[in-house]
Amino acid sequence: MELPWLQSVAALAAVVLLAWAAGQWARRRGLAAPAAGRLSVAAACAVDARRRAVLLRCDGREALVLTSPAGDTFLGWVEKG
């Protein structure tokens, strides 16, 4: 008894795997740029055992945020210059 749907699923899985592998190969060789989002972490450092200072970059601006288990605090926008 043949299972044509099983063969189709296997073929689809093979195509997805090959596409993923080709994308990884292209990124490693610099042929494909990494996805650029509007928001990124520019820097982060530990203030103490429970808190971190995080510099976020959004649309060309930078904001300083203090994170802790009690909650996050927006400290302000960082002036460039």
C-alpha positions in Angstrom: 0.0 0.0 0.0 1.4 3.3 -1.1 1.3 6.4 1.1 1.4 9.4 -1.3 0.9 11.9 1.4 3.9 10.6 3.3 6.1 11.0 0.2 4.8 14.6 -0.2 5.5 15.5 3.4 9.0 14.0 3.1 9.7 16.0 -0.1 8.4 19.2 1.5 10.7 18.6 4.5 13.7 18.0 2.2 13.0 21.3 0.4 12.6 23.3 3.6 15.8 21.8 5.0 17.7 22.6 1.8 16.4 26.2 1.8 17.4 26.6 5.4 20.9 25.2 4.7 21.4 27.5 1.7 20.5 30.5 3.8 22.9 29.5 6.6 25.7 29.0 4.0 25.0 32.4 2.4 25.0 34.2 5.7 28.3 32.6 6.7 29.9 33.7 3.5 28.6 37.3 3.7 26.3 36.8 0.7 23.1 37.5 2.6 22.8 40.4 5.1 21.3 39.6 8.5 17.8 40.8 9.0 17.9 44.4 10.2 15.2 45.3 12.6 14.1 48.7 14.0 15.1 47.7 17.6 18.5 46.3 18.7 20.6 46.0 21.9 23.6 48.2 21.4 25.3 47.3 24.7 24.5 45.8 28.1 26.3 45.5 31.3 25.7 44.3 34.8 25.2 47.0 37.4 25.1 44.5 40.3 23.9 40.9 40.8 20.3 41.7 40.0 20.3 44.8 37.7 21.5 45.5 34.2 21.9 48.7 32.2 20.9 48.2 28.6 21.5 50.6 25.8 18.7 50.1 23.2 18.9 51.4 19.6 15.7 52.3 17.9 15.3 54.1 14.6 18.8 55.7 14.9 18.2 56.9 18.5 19.6 55.3 21.7 17.8 54.8 25.0 19.1 53.7 28.4 17.0 51.2 30.3 17.7 49.7 33.8 16.3 46.2 34.1 15.7 44.3 37.4 13.4 41.6 38.7 11.2 44.4 40.2 10.7 45.9 36.8 12.3 48.0 34.1 13.0 51.7 34.3 13.5 54.0 31.3 16.3 56.3 32.2 16.2 58.5 29.1 17.4 59.1 25.6 21.2 59.2 25.1 22.4 62.3 23.2 24.9 61.5 20.4 27.9 63.8 20.1 
